[in-house]
Amino acid sequence: MSPTSWQKTTKSSPVVGGLALGTIRALSGLPWRWTQILGAAMGYLAWRVPSSWRAASDVNISLCLPELSITERVRLSRAGLVATLQTLLELGPMLRWPAERLARLESGDPDLDLLHQAMKAGRGVILLGPHIGNWEFTSHYLSTRYPFAAMYRPPRIRELDEALRKSRERIGAELVPATGSGLRRICRILKEGGLVGILPDQEPHKGHGVFAPFFGVPALTMTLVGDLHREFGSPVLFGWMERTAKGTFRGHLLPAPEGLDAEDKVVAATQLNLGVEAVVRACPSQYLWSYKRFRTRPEEESAELRRRFGLEPSQKVPYAKLECLRDLESPV
């Protein structure tokens, strides 16, 4: 288990940090219905105007769901960007509203029996929350019911990191940075039987992940979840908050696939991705399709792609050209 899987350097930038925090503060003052309407409008514009978000969404949907018709892919791309911008505008309320006000956004109580039973085992629980619906609300919901710690990637702006961590911890969650000291803290929490949240669909740094199939396409996948599950025997669940038509959130839980504790890290990562796939298929219109999940390629593929597009060895292959990945012979 690597103690520095996601560690990266932060820097001080008071101006940028101040602008970002000011925007969050302004968004928190909007009525909830306005955040939904404005988010939907901005998402539609992001889909209509050529952008890297739209290009990445189109590529990812084409690679992950090739069985969809062109019309279905277009609709899903638009819906995904609408959901993404709604989530972005919801950051203000998520980071500044009190717990009592956020509780009004709950759409009934989800069936938490899976989580209750897993917690009773006394070996800690690893809750995996893919980027679907509103993952900030997942943290708020759990932290009002359980001692909950969430692992996160610190933003590059130091002032932003400090403020966001304080905001996210105000309701009860503990934010644990993805650093060596953070990983040691996660291990202690699991040993004590606590609940830990991890985003499983982020690309790790090279050297700290393996290539495993994600919707049948090789994707650099974290090994941390498998390492923790194998070392502590902690039950693993998937959980997410789906946005309803009324703008509230409905919680869902799924058991993780068997095999996450496999000694073979590729096998364990493959099972992790199968779990993420199940969540995405359950609510595809609210997945973060604009995230460049396939940007890092195996060396053999990278060389082939550069030859195909006439690029120099030092040049990166534009993400928009990765729609051809299924035509390549996969090394996974």
Secondary structure, 3 states (H helix, E strand, C coil): CCCCCCCCCCECCHHHHHHHHHHHHHHHCCCHHHHHHHHHHHHHHHHHCCCHHHHHHHHHHHHHCCCCCHHHHHHHHHHHHHHHHHHHHCHHHHHHCCHHHHHCCECCCCCCHHHHHHHHCCCCEEEECCCEECHHHHHHHHHCCCCEEEEECCCCEHHHHHHHHHHHHCCCCEEEECCHHHHHHHHHHHHCCCEEEECCCCCCCCCCEEEEEECCEEEEEECHHHHHHHHHCCCEEEEEEEECCCCCEEEEEEECCCCCCCCCHHHHHHHHHHHHHHHHHHCHHHECCCCCCCCCCCHHHHHHHHHHCCCCCCCCCCHHHHHHHHHCCCCC
